[in-house]
Amino acid sequence: MSDVLAGAVDIGMVSREIYSEEIDKGAFWVSVTKDAVFPTINENNPVWDDLSQKGAARDIFVRIFITGEITTWGQMVGSDQVTDPIHVFTRSDACGAAATWAEYLGAAQEDLLGVAVYGDPGLLDAVIKDTLGIGYNNLNYIFDMETGKPVTGAVLLPIDSNNNGLLDPSETINSKEMALKAVATGQYPSPPARNLNLVTKGQPTGLLKDFITWVLTDGQDYIEEAGYIALPKEMLEEELGKLK
C-alpha cells in the first residue's frame, strides 16, 4: 500500500491511520475496506501442538518482537525441555503491515526486532524456509487463492485475545473464510485488523468523487473476491457522508 500522497498524486491507498501533519497538508481520507495482519510461523514448528491449542497472548508477542525477553520456543509455551531459538523476521521496508503489527504491540515499526526482509512475500518466504521462524503477514499473502488454506509451509499463529491460556473456537483461524469472518465480526483484535483508506489531496470532486462513491456502494460487492473485508453498513454510510 502507498504511504503518503505526493503533491501531484490524485489518490492513493493508505493502510494505517492518517497522521495529523498529513491532514494539515490537505490529506482527505475515506475508509473503504478492512484488512488484517496475522502472526505466521512454519508449519513444522517444534511446539505447534501446544500453540495450536493455546495460541499466544499479546504479551508473548511483545516479549518476542519488542523487548526480546523470550528467545526460545520453549519459553513461549512454558517448557524448559525445548531450547530451539526463535528466529524473528520483520519487514525492512516502511509499510502498513509492520506499522499495524507494531501498533498492536504498543510500539512503532522501528522498534520491531528481527532479521529485516523486504516485502510481504519475502517475509512469508523467510518463515516458510525456517522451521524456527516467526513473522507477520497481510491476509492476502497468507492464504492460497485457490484453496483458501494457508500457503504451504506456513500456518497462522493464533492470538489468545482474551488471555485465558486456551484458544476459544472464535480465536482459531485456519482458513481464509474463518479469517474474514473473525475480522468482520470484530472477534479478531484491531489492531492488528485495520481499515484501509483511500486518500486524496483535498476533498475529491468530479470523477474522483464518483469513483470513491462507487467503491463505497456497488464496489463493495467485489471486496471479498479481492481478499478484503467489507465495512459494516453504518460505517459505509458514515464514510459516504464525508463526500457530501
C-alpha positions, 0 to 999 in steps of 0.5 A: 500500500502507498504511504503518503500522497505526493503533491501531484498524486490524485489518490492513493491507498493508505493502510494505517491511520492518517497522521495529523501533519498529513491532514494539515497538508490537505490529506482527505481520507475515506475508509473503504475496506478492512484488512488484517495482519496475522502472526505466521510461523512454519508449519513444522514448528517444534511446539505447534501442538501446544500453540495450536491449542493455546495460541499466544497472548499479546504479551508473548508477542511483545516479549518476542518482537519488542523487548526480546525477553523470550528467545526460545520456543520453549519459553513461549509455551512454558517448557524448559525441555525445548531450547530451539531459538526463535528466529524473528523476521520483520519487514525492512521496508516502511509499510502498513503491515509492520506499522499495524503489527507494531501498533498492536504491540504498543510500539512503532515499526522501528522498534520491531526486532528481527532479521529485516526482509523486504516485502510481504512475500519475502517475509512469508518466504523467510518463515516458510524456509525456517522451521524456527521462524516467526513473522507477520503477514497481510491476509492476502499473502497468507492464504492460497487463492485457490484453496483458501488454506494457508500457503504451504509451509506456513500456518497462522499463529493464533492470538489468545485475545482474551488471555485465558491460556486456551484458544476459544473456537472464535480465536482459531483461524485456519482458513481464509473464510474463518479469517474474514469472518473473525475480522468482520465480526470484530472477534479478531483484535484491531489492531492488528485488523485495520481499515484501509483508506483511500486518500486524496489531496483535498476533498475529491470532486468530479470523477474522483468523487464518483469513483470513491462513491462507487467503491463505497456502494456497488464496489463493495460487492467485489471486496471479498473476491479481492481478499478484503473485508467489507465495512459494516453498513453504518460505517459505509454510510458514515464514510459516504457522508464525508463526500457530501 
